[in-house]
Amino acid sequence: MEDNEAPSLISRLLAFALVLLLLSALFFFSFSQLQYGWNWSAVWQYRQKFLHGWMTTLLISVAALGLSLLISVFFALARRSRLLPLRYLAMLYIEGVRGTPLLVQILVFFYVVADAFGINNRYVVGILTLAFFAGAYLSEIIRAGIESIGESQIESARAIGLSPLQTYRFVILPQVVRRILPPLAGQFASLVKDSSLLSIIAVSEFTLNAQEVNAFTFSSLESYLPLAVGYLLLTLPISLFSRHLEQKFRYAT
Amino acid sequence: MQLSLTHLSKSYNNQRVLDDISIDLPDVHALVIIGPSGGGKTTLLRTIAGLERPDCGQICINGKPLLFDAASLLLHRRSIGTVFQAFNLFPHLSALDNIMLPLEQAQGFTHEEALATAQAMLQRFQLTAHADKKPAQLSGGQQQRVAIARAIAVKPRFLLFDEPTSALDPEITSEVLDIIKELQDEGRDLLLITHHMGFARTVADHCLFVAEGKIRESGSVDRLFNQPESVQLQQFLGRITRYD
């Protein structure tokens, strides 16, 4: 790849325009075949509701994202721990969460676990469930990243007299971050979309609000198309930001 | 330096890599270790470097026994300079940062002191122009020179080289060997594993032939090369100098 010359700006723009045109044509044709009475004005009245739901989704996602990162770092390290109980806990957590539907996890967590511990705030429960769900996937990404750092580098770090903690801080972490950024960004985008499932425990997020507008106005597409755009507005910045960071941390290996 | 090893043994998976090694070298300045691959010479060097714990036995350097608890080994590693065959440098750090990292984090230098020391090192090895390059942008010889610069920047008690040129092209090899020779001329103590017999002759004041986990022969380079006593060393020298 690197030996090839980068395509010029003109050819990139042309190629992008071509792809955009083809996709637009596909959707334009599909929509034009649709016998559907559009009624955007009914939905427009509820724009505040959409905005409110979108903001809620944004806040839930940000909170769950931060929390999931902490959880995943802990379990990624626990998975590599020499303490067996810690390692088994991490294994059970990761396999349990990755092997079961988020829908079931939300229900069990909300109606059983949270109830037993007296947590009544559904937003807190929602954020916790999402964070633990995403944390399982993230911790495997982080673990694979750590294990991709060659033994010879850890050896070099020891030889120059770095402590294990310093080795993580100065040798492993900076390289792991660079390597796992793409899958990390993908997982974060998934988390944002997965937050829509919190609608089943009546967390008033973006999807629930769209569903309600749909019920009030009997206009299904007009409620759900803005939903797609709204989620894109949240997930696209994640992709762009991760690509920006990738460029910044770029170095040949 | 004084170096003595007493009943040093080490096994991996029931395989004896070091087999009851004992030797006392009261005054050695350039120790060259030769021997066939898998004979235990790298393990021996790594044990002296504080990177391996022996199963039993003792290492004594300049009269002080080496302790094998984690904290003592860390301090020991901080007091010496080790250069491996290859892949010494961290790929995400520039040449300059590679040299600065141990100074700042393991040696307690301030940022300014580390920077000044690292720059002086780069200048000494004619690497100033490459200070900001990542290892992948440097040639193999330049990488090893940075690795050596990093090792001596910490003012080590002695230097350990584990076949420092084995991953290099022959024409680059001499540029690294020249530096090692230079360091020896400055009076630095060094331990070196090498397959370059000519170079061994030039630098070594003592030579060990290690095979099957034991020191088979010990003495001056001339003695080992010209009058090998054991059949193993005769065969080894025969193989290694066949096309010289």
Interface residues (C-beta under 8 A of the other chain):
Chain A: G150 S152 Q153 E155 S156 A157 R158 A159 I160 G161 L162 S163 Q166 F170 V171 P174 Q175 R178 F249 Y251 A252 T253
Chain B: A49 L51 L74 R77 R78 T82 F84 A86 F87 N88 L89 F90 P91 H92 L101 P102 Q105 A106 Q107 K134 A136 Q137 R150 A151 V154
